[in-house]
């Protein structure tokens, strides 16, 4: 899991850094069942990621994707959600489990 700074996301929503939102890899975003060429209409945008780490669970709506090819199985989380698991200074947290719900 890494710290994600939201804004205008691929799903067409504008989110702020005060909201708990998530991003998934471009590969997961574009291969989600029934994915569309128009990312605003991708059905993944109606789902959340449930994140599990350190005995805590958090659900966050998927609003965007990221393009790092080395992090395809990672998930980005905005600051308010990230801080429920780790300090902002950590930036990246290893060993997080997550699933799309």
C-alpha atoms as an extended CHARMM CRD file, in Angstrom:
* protein
*
       101  EXT
         1         1  UNK       CA              0.0000000000        0.0000000000        0.0000000000  PROA      1               0.0000000000
         2         2  UNK       CA              1.2830000000        3.4530000000       -0.8090000000  PROA      2               0.0000000000
         3         3  UNK       CA              0.1810000000        7.0210000000       -0.1330000000  PROA      3               0.0000000000
         4         4  UNK       CA             -2.0520000000        8.2590000000       -2.9660000000  PROA      4               0.0000000000
         5         5  UNK       CA             -2.8260000000       11.9560000000       -3.5710000000  PROA      5               0.0000000000
         6         6  UNK       CA             -6.3030000000       12.1630000000       -5.1250000000  PROA      6               0.0000000000
         7         7  UNK       CA             -7.6140000000       14.7490000000       -7.5530000000  PROA      7               0.0000000000
         8         8  UNK       CA             -9.4320000000       14.2650000000      -10.8540000000  PROA      8               0.0000000000
         9         9  UNK       CA             -9.4240000000       10.4780000000      -11.1190000000  PROA      9               0.0000000000
        10        10  UNK       CA             -9.9310000000        8.0880000000      -14.0210000000  PROA      10              0.0000000000
        11        11  UNK       CA            -13.4600000000        7.3730000000      -12.8100000000  PROA      11              0.0000000000
        12        12  UNK       CA            -14.3830000000       10.9960000000      -13.5160000000  PROA      12              0.0000000000
        13        13  UNK       CA            -14.7390000000       12.0600000000       -9.8910000000  PROA      13              0.0000000000
        14        14  UNK       CA            -12.8130000000       14.9090000000       -8.3120000000  PROA      14              0.0000000000
        15        15  UNK       CA            -11.7090000000       13.9140000000       -4.8410000000  PROA      15              0.0000000000
        16        16  UNK       CA             -9.8250000000       15.8130000000       -2.1710000000  PROA      16              0.0000000000
        17        17  UNK       CA             -7.0610000000       14.8020000000        0.1980000000  PROA      17              0.0000000000
        18        18  UNK       CA             -9.5940000000       14.8160000000        3.0530000000  PROA      18              0.0000000000
        19        19  UNK       CA            -11.5860000000       11.9200000000        1.5530000000  PROA      19              0.0000000000
        20        20  UNK       CA            -10.7680000000        8.2290000000        1.9470000000  PROA      20              0.0000000000
        21        21  UNK       CA            -10.3460000000        6.9480000000       -1.6270000000  PROA      21              0.0000000000
        22        22  UNK       CA             -8.2080000000        4.3630000000       -3.4050000000  PROA      22              0.0000000000
        23        23  UNK       CA             -6.3980000000        3.6970000000       -6.6570000000  PROA      23              0.0000000000
        24        24  UNK       CA             -5.5140000000        0.3760000000       -8.2610000000  PROA      24              0.0000000000
        25        25  UNK       CA             -3.0120000000       -0.4360000000      -10.9940000000  PROA      25              0.0000000000
        26        26  UNK       CA             -3.8360000000        0.3900000000      -14.5950000000  PROA      26              0.0000000000
        27        27  UNK       CA             -3.7000000000       -3.3500000000      -15.3790000000  PROA      27              0.0000000000
        28        28  UNK       CA             -6.3420000000       -4.2030000000      -12.7690000000  PROA      28              0.0000000000
        29        29  UNK       CA             -8.4320000000       -1.1840000000      -13.7660000000  PROA      29              0.0000000000
        30        30  UNK       CA             -8.4430000000       -1.9670000000      -17.5050000000  PROA      30              0.0000000000
        31        31  UNK       CA             -8.9320000000       -5.7270000000      -17.1800000000  PROA      31              0.0000000000
        32        32  UNK       CA            -11.7340000000       -5.5920000000      -14.6270000000  PROA      32              0.0000000000
        33        33  UNK       CA            -14.7410000000       -7.5810000000      -15.9440000000  PROA      33              0.0000000000
        34        34  UNK       CA            -16.7250000000       -5.5450000000      -18.4990000000  PROA      34              0.0000000000
        35        35  UNK       CA            -14.1620000000       -2.7190000000      -18.4580000000  PROA      35              0.0000000000
        36        36  UNK       CA            -14.9330000000       -0.0120000000      -21.0050000000  PROA      36              0.0000000000
        37        37  UNK       CA            -12.6900000000        2.1420000000      -23.1920000000  PROA      37              0.0000000000
        38        38  UNK       CA            -14.1190000000        5.1580000000      -21.3860000000  PROA      38              0.0000000000
        39        39  UNK       CA            -12.5950000000        4.9050000000      -17.8820000000  PROA      39              0.0000000000
        40        40  UNK       CA            -15.4440000000        7.0060000000      -16.4550000000  PROA      40              0.0000000000
        41        41  UNK       CA            -17.8220000000        4.1420000000      -17.2750000000  PROA      41              0.0000000000
        42        42  UNK       CA            -15.6100000000        1.3210000000      -16.0200000000  PROA      42              0.0000000000
        43        43  UNK       CA            -17.6470000000       -0.8520000000      -13.6180000000  PROA      43              0.0000000000
        44        44  UNK       CA            -14.6910000000       -0.9710000000      -11.2080000000  PROA      44              0.0000000000
        45        45  UNK       CA            -15.5920000000        2.6440000000      -10.3580000000  PROA      45              0.0000000000
        46        46  UNK       CA            -18.6830000000        1.3480000000       -8.5400000000  PROA      46              0.0000000000
        47        47  UNK       CA            -16.5670000000       -0.8250000000       -6.2510000000  PROA      47              0.0000000000
        48        48  UNK       CA            -14.3390000000       -0.4630000000       -3.2440000000  PROA      48              0.0000000000
        49        49  UNK       CA            -11.1360000000       -2.0030000000       -2.0530000000  PROA      49              0.0000000000
        50        50  UNK       CA            -11.1970000000       -3.5950000000        1.3600000000  PROA      50              0.0000000000
        51        51  UNK       CA             -7.7650000000       -3.3050000000        2.9340000000  PROA      51              0.0000000000
        52        52  UNK       CA             -6.5460000000       -5.5740000000        5.7360000000  PROA      52              0.0000000000
        53        53  UNK       CA             -3.4150000000       -4.8570000000        7.7670000000  PROA      53              0.0000000000
        54        54  UNK       CA             -2.3370000000       -5.1000000000       11.3960000000  PROA      54              0.0000000000
        55        55  UNK       CA             -5.7230000000       -6.3470000000       12.5780000000  PROA      55              0.0000000000
        56        56  UNK       CA             -7.4740000000       -3.3690000000       10.9670000000  PROA      56              0.0000000000
        57        57  UNK       CA             -9.8380000000       -3.2590000000        7.9940000000  PROA      57              0.0000000000
        58        58  UNK       CA            -10.8330000000       -0.3010000000        5.8470000000  PROA      58              0.0000000000
        59        59  UNK       CA            -13.0300000000        0.0250000000        2.7570000000  PROA      59              0.0000000000
        60        60  UNK       CA            -12.3460000000        2.8120000000        0.2510000000  PROA      60              0.0000000000
        61        61  UNK       CA            -14.0240000000        3.5740000000       -3.0960000000  PROA      61              0.0000000000
        62        62  UNK       CA            -11.8920000000        3.0730000000       -6.2070000000  PROA      62              0.0000000000
        63        63  UNK       CA            -11.5680000000        6.4080000000       -8.0190000000  PROA      63              0.0000000000
        64        64  UNK       CA             -8.3830000000        6.1450000000      -10.0850000000  PROA      64              0.0000000000
        65        65  UNK       CA             -5.5380000000        4.0080000000      -11.3730000000  PROA      65              0.0000000000
        66        66  UNK       CA             -1.7670000000        4.3490000000      -11.2900000000  PROA      66              0.0000000000
        67        67  UNK       CA              0.7400000000        3.3750000000      -13.9660000000  PROA      67              0.0000000000
        68        68  UNK       CA              3.7710000000        1.9900000000      -12.1080000000  PROA      68              0.0000000000
        69        69  UNK       CA              4.4110000000       -1.3670000000      -13.8490000000  PROA      69              0.0000000000
        70        70  UNK       CA              6.3700000000       -2.6140000000      -10.8310000000  PROA      70              0.0000000000
        71        71  UNK       CA              3.4330000000       -2.1770000000       -8.4620000000  PROA      71              0.0000000000
        72        72  UNK       CA              0.6340000000       -3.9700000000      -10.2880000000  PROA      72              0.0000000000
        73        73  UNK       CA             -0.5270000000       -5.7930000000       -7.1580000000  PROA      73              0.0000000000
        74        74  UNK       CA             -0.3280000000       -2.7100000000       -4.9550000000  PROA      74              0.0000000000
        75        75  UNK       CA             -3.0690000000       -0.3020000000       -3.9010000000  PROA      75              0.0000000000
        76        76  UNK       CA             -2.9370000000        3.4420000000       -3.3180000000  PROA      76              0.0000000000
        77        77  UNK       CA             -4.7900000000        5.0010000000       -0.4090000000  PROA      77              0.0000000000
        78        78  UNK       CA             -5.4020000000        8.6830000000        0.3200000000  PROA      78              0.0000000000
        79        79  UNK       CA             -3.8980000000       10.1970000000        3.4610000000  PROA      79              0.0000000000
        80        80  UNK       CA             -6.8990000000        9.8480000000        5.8390000000  PROA      80              0.0000000000
        81        81  UNK       CA             -7.1320000000        6.1310000000        5.0440000000  PROA      81              0.0000000000
        82        82  UNK       CA             -3.3790000000        5.5690000000        4.9450000000  PROA      82              0.0000000000
        83        83  UNK       CA             -2.9810000000        7.0740000000        8.4130000000  PROA      83              0.0000000000
        84        84  UNK       CA             -5.3440000000        4.4560000000        9.8190000000  PROA      84              0.0000000000
        85        85  UNK       CA             -2.5610000000        1.9400000000        9.1280000000  PROA      85              0.0000000000
        86        86  UNK       CA              0.7040000000        3.9030000000        9.2290000000  PROA      86              0.0000000000
        87        87  UNK       CA              2.3100000000        7.3170000000        9.5060000000  PROA      87              0.0000000000
        88        88  UNK       CA              2.4160000000        9.6170000000        6.4870000000  PROA      88              0.0000000000
        89        89  UNK       CA              6.2110000000        9.4710000000        6.7470000000  PROA      89              0.0000000000
        90        90  UNK       CA              6.1330000000        5.7360000000        5.9930000000  PROA      90              0.0000000000
        91        91  UNK       CA              4.7850000000        6.3920000000        2.4750000000  PROA      91              0.0000000000
        92        92  UNK       CA              4.6870000000        2.6600000000        1.6740000000  PROA      92              0.0000000000
        93        93  UNK       CA              3.4340000000       -0.2380000000        3.7980000000  PROA      93              0.0000000000
        94        94  UNK       CA              4.4210000000       -3.7920000000        2.8640000000  PROA      94              0.0000000000
        95        95  UNK       CA              2.3730000000       -6.9120000000        3.5880000000  PROA      95              0.0000000000
        96        96  UNK       CA             -1.0710000000       -5.3770000000        3.1480000000  PROA      96              0.0000000000
        97        97  UNK       CA             -3.8620000000       -7.6380000000        1.9020000000  PROA      97              0.0000000000
        98        98  UNK       CA             -6.6870000000       -6.1690000000       -0.1390000000  PROA      98              0.0000000000
        99        99  UNK       CA             -9.5870000000       -7.2150000000       -2.2960000000  PROA      99              0.0000000000
       100       100  UNK       CA            -12.1250000000       -5.5260000000       -4.5510000000  PROA      100             0.0000000000
       101       101  UNK       CA            -15.6230000000       -5.6310000000       -3.0840000000  PROA      101             0.0000000000
